[in-house]
Each structure stands twice: as structure tokens, then as C-alpha cells.
Amino acid sequence: MKSRLLSLLQPLLAGFALLGLWYAAKAVFNLPSFVLPSPDEIGAAAWEERSTLWAAAMITLRGALLGFLAAVGVGFLLAMVLGFSPRIKASFYPYILVLQMMPVTILAPVFVLWLGQGLPSIVAITFMIGFFPVVANTTMGFISVDRNLRELLLMCKATPAQEVRYLRIPGAMPYFLTGVKIAGTLAPIGAIVGDFLAGSATNGVGGIGYMTISYFSQLKTPALFATGMVACVIGFGFVGSVNLLHWRLLHSWHDSMVKKE
Amino acid sequence: MCAQPLVTLERVEKRFGNGPLVLDGIDLKVERGEFVSFIGPSGCGKSTLLRLIAGLTSPTNGEIVIDGMTPENARELMFFVFQDANLMPWRRVAENVELPLLLRGDPTARRAERVRHMLEIVGLSAAATKYPWQLSGGMRMRVSIARALSVAPEILLLDEPFGALDEMTRDQLNEDLLAIRGRDPFTGFFVTHSVPEAVFLSTRIVVLAANPGRVATVIDVPFAYPRGPELRETPEFLQLLAHTARALRAVRA
């Protein structure tokens, strides 16, 4: 109990120290608010812009979620195909790598040309950023099936479909979820970058990435910082949910989760 | 009238790729109800021999016939108990035992009944909902045996199932295995490094020599079943133990 309290107190104290440092720096170097706003100015800006920021957060969250789901779904299916035969993997894996190596800054205009400004392009960009870790990890999972368990299924005269259902998919699950975790940390970033590069706005309100540009061009630095805070919250929420899913699916049996006494 | 042996191996040879001969000229006839142990030095191919009978690998030369069929076609009659328990870590104990029944399409009610029965036989009813990581090595092996016997196979192939266990657990599981076999008879093939285990369990012990693996001696074990732990203290048992150990030493030299 005492150590629980301490572990909560420690970051809180460090936070106060950092805030103090922030105010001190602003005072000592006499920085104007459009260069470094103080935390209270950021708070005030966040309150003032709350409806815009809320709408922006929802737009970004939607892009991140759709892109994430597409990355996870397509990644899983693609990994299943690649893991199915070494020949298919050898043939197509290099091209998946090429896609992965392609910088988003170059892909973004292409997507805008194809899909226009807005949600479809943002989802596509988020997908491009998130799907590779899912494919790479899950493919590894499908390939590294326990040999002895395969022989067990052989003795059971299992059909190929049964092998996939009862051995390959559950066996690949830890790998898949590792990929999902990585995709989960990348998706909010992907959606914000996507919004930054290919976002659109209605009545001056766009996603987080779009608002970043908007506040920056108006030199509304406190609001810009507030936007950053919102992005952090979205990121934490996303990663937290994905970690929870990971835990839910593995905690009962997987080595990485079980407590050994 | 039923003169046909259940399992026949004729001039069986095995070589992996272009490697050396692993098994050479194996001839063996096994009747229904026998319990045959393979024992021999490391590299004598005893595990390979078991895998050949299971159809998990094919002979390079020679013929294996199981109840008139090839090993691959006779899989329905057989089950294999692997060296480590080889359980699915994501399935609970009962679900692991259920797996072979599920895969062959038994209806739910029959599966549940059979799983309950099997867990009772191996004394693990209380552990039905546990995961494999929560069990000791001996318990895991019991689950593996329960799983293998859930389909009531005619032939049970066991590949050093108790090799990793301490001696007390091993003795206990040996006794349990015979008790189970008394109730649900099967023809057994058993690979082991342990002479006492081979003598305690078997009707016949096949001593293999290495490089290439071949049958050196076959020792008949005359003790009647049921066999209890007291058998281990009888002079006849100890005599046969010494005899078998001697045969094993002879192939090592």
C-alpha cells in the first residue's frame, strides 16, 4: 500500500518539478507566449478551443480507428496467405517491404490524387503505417508452428482447415497481438500525419493534424500546444486499449503473461 | 485362426536423405495385446522406429503392415504419446484431452462424457480447468496419456514419455499406465532409456544396437498382469533386470 502510494506520488512530484522548470525558463529567458506559452495559457486555450479540439479529436480518432482496423484485418489475412506457403512468401514479401520502405510523405500525395483530401486518404495513410508490423509478426507466427503439435494433429488425422483453426491461428496469436500492439501505437500518429498531409476541413475544423497547421499559421501557439496534449491523450487511449486486448487474450496461458511461482 | 499379427515389420531400413543408415533390417511381429519396449544406446534409432510405426516418417526400404494397412492408413487405430507432454498451451486440461475427439467430430455430449472419464482415470478431475503451465511435469504427462487414450486407440505408441520425470513419479506413472491398460487394453510400443521401466511394463523388450540401428536381442518378460509395485522387489524381476542390463551393456561395447 505504502509503495503503491509512493509510486503514484513520485511521477506527480516530478511533474510539479518540470512545471516549475517550465515557468522558470519562461521567466528567465523572457519568452513571449507565441514562442513558449505557459501551462496555464495552454489550459486556457484548450478550454477556449474545446469544441474545436473535441471535434478534431473525434475526426482523428475515427481515422486512426478505421486505419488501425484495416491494418489489423488486412495484415492478418495477408499473413495467413504468406504463411501458407514458403513460395508465396518468397514471391511477394519483397514487394510488401518496398511498400513499407516508401515514405508516407510520398504516398500521401498519391493517395490524395486517388482518393481526394479527407478521411479515405487519412485511413489509407494510417493503414500503410500500421499494416507492416502486423503482417511481419503474424507471418512469423504462422510459419513457426510447433512441429510436435503438427505431428499430434497428423496423428489425429486433422484436415488442413482444422490445422489452421486449432493450431495455426491460436499458435500465431501472440505474434499477431505483438503486431497489433505496434500498429496500435502507430495508428494515432498515422492518422495525425495523414491529416496533416491529406486532411480537409469543414467550417475551419479538421482533424488534429489539420488544426496543427491552422493554429500554427495563426500563431496561436497555446492552442497548438493544447492540440499536442489532445494527441497525447488519443495516443494513450489507443495504446491502453490495445494493451488491454493483448492482456485479455493472452494472460491465461502465454509465457509472457503468466505468473510463475 | 487369427494368425495375422497386428503389427509386422519386414526388413525395414531407414536413412535420412543421403545420411548413414539409421535402421537396418528390422524384422518384428507383434501380436494384439503385447507391450513391446525398445531400448538401446543413444542413436540406435529407437525413436525413429516408433515414428515409422506411427507413419510419421516412411521407411527407405522394407514394409510395415498394421492390421493389413499401411501405417498412414492405420492412424485411426493408433495414438502417439510424445516425449514432452506436447499439450496446447492455450487449451485447458479438459480441452487438451478433448482435442482428438473434437477433431474426429464426436458430438459435444459424448466428448464431455469421455473427457470426464479419462480425467478420472488419470486422477486429474480436479485440474480440468487448469492450463498446462499450472501443472507439474508428471501431471502434464498424465494429461497427454489421457488425451491419447480418449480415442481408445488399439495401438499406443509412447516415445520416452517419462524420461524427464523423477524416479518416484516415473514409477507411479508406470503403475498407472498398467492399471489403465488393464481396464482399456491396448497394444503398446514404448521407447525408453530405463531398464527397470522396460521390464516392469513390457511383455517383450527389444534391445537395439547402434550404427546402424538393428535388433540385437529380444527378451521375453514372463510376468503376468496385473503387475503391482511389489513385482519390483521379487528375485525374478531383479534377475531379469540384470539380464536386460547385461544385454544392453553388450550392445554398447
Interface residues (C-beta under 8 A of the other chain):
Chain A: N148 L149 E151 L152 L153 L154 M155 C156 K157 A158 Q162 Y166 L167 P170 G171 M173 S252 W253 H254 D255 V258 K260
Chain B: A54 L56 R75 E76 M78 F79 F80 F82 D84 N86 M88 P89 W90 L99 P100 L102 L103 R104 Y131 P132 W133
